[in-house]
């Protein structure tokens, strides 16, 4: 039951992008097309999960025992950057159209504060290894869900008349704000 509540909380109640406001750049940037949003969501789940697992081990067995906590952010970013390079090479080789459509936003996962935030949150909350990985997967799914919902809304908005001054990023930010308000309805669940 504890893991079920953790998953529900990470996806809906404390959604990394809509409730904690981390990772807004790739959230807005890759939400124009559903196919790109699915690809970015998958990449975030993969990188967040592996980064959290690796950084948990580094924190537990290297940084904490040797009192090197001040290196946490630098080490975590290096791990995330290495994983993103792996994802880029994989997508370029296996799914070139997705690699091209993600463009610069794939590289931005390196500096995506949602990925770093997940890794730091599990350290702050002192989760065990399994709980950390479950939280990372659920948070990545929550990010992907929010991205998929916004991409669906933005694709629908392309078919309606919107004032010129609100087209593009402004309406996307308004929709993200409304989605955030909608996700606040889940706060009373847990």
Residue pairs with C-beta under 8 A, 6 or more apart in sequence:
3 131
3 134
5 190
6 131
6 134
6 135
6 138
7 134
7 138
8 189
8 190
9 138
9 190
10 16
10 135
10 138
10 139
10 141
10 142
11 138
11 139
11 141
11 142
11 145
12 142
12 183
12 186
12 189
13 19
13 183
13 186
13 187
13 189
13 190
14 20
15 142
15 143
15 145
15 146
15 183
16 22
16 23
16 114
16 117
16 118
16 139
16 142
16 143
17 23
17 24
17 27
17 114
17 142
17 143
17 146
17 147
18 142
18 146
18 176
18 179
18 180
18 183
19 180
19 183
19 184
19 187
20 117
21 180
22 112
22 113
22 114
22 117
23 44
23 112
23 113
23 114
23 115
23 117
23 143
24 176
25 105
25 108
25 112
26 40
26 44
26 105
26 108
26 109
26 112
26 147
27 143
27 146
27 147
27 150
27 176
28 150
28 169
28 172
28 173
28 176
29 105
29 108
30 36
30 37
30 39
30 40
30 102
30 105
30 147
30 151
31 37
31 147
31 150
31 151
31 154
31 172
32 151
32 154
32 155
33 101
33 151
33 155
34 148
34 151
34 152
34 155
35 98
35 101
36 98
36 101
36 102
36 151
37 144
37 147
37 148
37 150
37 151
38 144
38 148
39 91
39 95
39 98
39 101
39 102
40 102
40 105
40 106
40 144
40 147
41 140
41 141
41 143
41 144
41 145
41 147
41 148
42 144
43 87
43 91
43 102
43 106
43 109
44 109
44 112
44 114
44 115
44 140
44 143
44 144
44 147
45 137
45 140
45 141
45 143
45 144
46 83
46 87
46 140
47 80
47 83
47 84
47 87
47 109
47 115
47 140
48 114
48 115
48 118
48 119
48 136
48 137
48 139
48 140
48 143
49 133
49 136
49 137
49 140
50 83
51 76
51 79
51 80
51 83
51 115
51 118
51 119
51 136
52 118
52 119
52 122
52 132
52 133
52 135
52 136
53 129
53 132
53 133
53 136
54 79
54 83
55 75
55 76
55 79
55 119
55 123
56 119
56 122
56 123
56 127
56 129
56 132
56 133
57 129
58 75
58 76
58 79
59 72
59 123
60 129
62 68
63 69
63 71
63 72
63 75
72 120
72 123
73 116
73 120
76 116
76 119
76 120
77 110
77 111
77 116
79 119
80 109
80 110
80 112
80 115
80 116
80 119
81 110
84 106
84 107
84 109
84 110
87 106
87 109
88 99
88 106
88 107
91 98
91 99
91 102
91 106
92 99
99 106
109 115
114 139
114 143
118 135
118 136
118 139
118 140
119 136
121 135
122 131
122 132
122 135
122 136
127 135
146 179
146 183
149 179
150 172
150 175
150 176
150 179
153 175
153 179
154 171
154 172
154 175
157 171
157 175
162 171
166 174
